[in-house]
Amino acid sequence: MKIFTIGHSTRSFQEFAQLLQEHGIERLVDVRSFPTSRKFPHFSQENLIRELEEIGIRYYHLKALGGFRKLGEKESPNLGWKSPGFRAYADYMLIDEFQSALDVLVEIASEATTSIMCAEAVPWRCHRQLISDALLGLRKISIVHVTADGLKEHRLTSFARLEA
């Protein structure tokens, strides 16, 4: 199994759709906590559902995989992450809610060619990096990032320590 990742960035819907179609994407799983965009309204959930349906791509929103997590009260075991936001997300990945959402994503991807999507263009600046680490490291699923420079195979974060 392979799962793609993509950041919508500042693309037009047409550019975005072309990338999805070039790679045979049939399912798009939105992993934004808030599936809306004031600057780029074509990437708001309601518009995406409609536009993607017209080109034969099914849209899903998995809020439980969304970013913008807060650091908890206890000390984080994920000190490799210098960014507090990434550290908080890595902490969140340790709870059942994240694992259950990952199960849903894997189920969707088992049915059709799937990409997860967030807003950030560069995967290593986005929580897609951490989701990808979990999918590759724990589930042994191949991850491919769709970037402005082409396709990039995901490599585990160098300091990642993954436990099932």
C-alpha positions in Angstrom: 0.0 0.0 0.0 1.1 3.6 -0.7 -0.3 6.8 0.6 0.5 10.2 -0.9 0.7 13.5 1.0 0.1 17.0 -0.5 -0.1 20.6 0.7 -2.5 22.8 -1.1 -0.4 25.8 -0.5 -1.3 28.8 -2.8 -2.2 26.7 -5.8 -5.3 27.2 -7.9 -7.9 24.4 -7.7 -7.0 23.5 -11.3 -3.3 23.1 -10.4 -4.2 21.1 -7.3 -6.6 18.9 -9.2 -4.1 18.2 -12.0 -1.6 17.0 -9.4 -4.1 14.7 -7.8 -5.2 13.3 -11.2 -1.5 12.9 -12.4 -1.0 10.5 -9.5 -4.3 8.7 -9.7 -5.6 10.0 -6.4 -9.2 8.7 -5.8 -9.5 9.7 -2.2 -8.4 12.9 -0.5 -8.2 12.9 3.3 -8.1 16.4 4.8 -5.9 16.4 7.9 -6.4 20.1 8.8 -8.0 20.8 12.2 -10.0 23.6 10.5 -10.8 22.7 6.9 -11.3 26.2 5.7 -9.2 28.9 4.0 -10.1 32.6 3.8 -7.2 33.4 1.4 -8.0 30.4 -0.8 -11.7 29.7 -0.5 -11.5 26.9 -3.1 -9.7 24.9 -0.3 -12.6 25.3 2.2 -14.3 22.0 2.9 -17.6 22.8 1.3 -16.0 23.9 -2.0 -13.5 21.0 -2.0 -16.2 18.4 -1.6 -18.1 19.8 -4.6 -15.1 20.4 -6.8 -13.4 17.1 -6.1 -16.7 15.2 -6.6 -16.9 16.7 -10.1 -13.5 15.1 -11.0 -14.3 11.8 -9.4 -12.3 12.2 -6.1 -13.9 11.4 -2.8 -13.2 13.8 0.1 -12.9 12.9 3.7 -12.1 15.1 6.7 -10.3 13.4 9.6 -10.2 16.1 12.3 -8.6 13.7 14.7 -5.4 13.8 12.5 -5.5 17.6 12.5 -2.6 19.7 13.8 -2.4 22.6 16.2 -2.2 20.4 19.3 -1.2 21.9 22.7 1.5 20.7 25.0 0.2 18.9 28.0 0.9 19.5 31.7 3.4 16.6 32.0 6.9 16.6 30.5 7.0 15.5 26.9 8.8 12.3 26.0 9.3 13.8 22.5 12.2 16.2 23.1 13.8 15.5 19.7 11.2 18.0 18.3 12.4 21.5 18.8 9.1 23.0 17.6 6.6 23.1 20.5 3.8 22.4 17.9 5.5 19.3 16.6 6.4 18.1 20.1 2.7 18.5 21.1 1.6 16.6 18.0 4.1 13.8 18.7 2.7 13.6 22.3 -0.9 13.5 20.8 0.2 10.6 18.6 0.6 8.5 21.8 -3.1 8.4 22.6 -5.8 6.1 21.3 -7.7 8.9 19.5 -4.8 9.4 17.1 -4.3 5.6 16.6 -8.0 5.1 15.9 -7.9 8.0 13.3 -4.8 6.4 11.7 -6.8 3.1 11.5 -9.6 5.0 9.6 -7.0 6.5 7.2 -5.5 3.1 6.5 -9.0 1.7 5.9 -9.7 4.4 3.4 -6.4 4.0 1.7 -6.9 0.2 1.4 -9.9 0.9 -0.8 -8.4 3.4 -3.3 -5.4 5.5 -4.1 -5.3 8.0 -1.3 -3.6 11.3 -0.4 -3.6 13.2 2.9 -3.8 16.9 2.6 -2.9 19.9 4.7 -2.2 23.6 3.8 1.6 23.6 4.1 3.4 23.0 0.8 6.6 21.5 2.4 6.0 18.2 4.2 8.8 18.6 6.7 7.2 21.9 7.9 3.8 20.2 8.4 2.4 17.6 10.8 2.1 15.4 7.7 5.7 14.6 8.5 4.7 13.0 11.8 1.7 11.2 10.3 4.0 9.9 7.6 6.5 8.7 10.3 3.7 6.7 12.0 2.4 5.2 8.7 5.9 4.2 7.5 7.5 3.3 10.8 4.6 1.5 12.5 2.4 0.4 9.7 5.1 -0.2 7.0 3.1 1.8 4.5 5.0 3.6 1.7 4.6 7.4 1.8 5.1 9.7 -1.1 5.1 13.5 -0.8 3.7 15.4 -3.8 5.9 18.6 -3.8 6.5 21.5 -6.2 9.8 19.7 -7.1 8.1 16.4 -7.9 7.5 13.2 -5.9 9.6 12.6 -2.7 9.7 9.2 -0.9 9.2 9.7 2.8 12.2 9.0 5.1 11.7 8.5 8.8 12.7 11.5 10.9 16.2 10.9 12.0 15.5 10.9 15.7 12.2 9.0 15.5 11.7 6.2 18.0 8.5 4.4 17.1 6.8 1.8 19.3 3.6 -0.1 18.5 
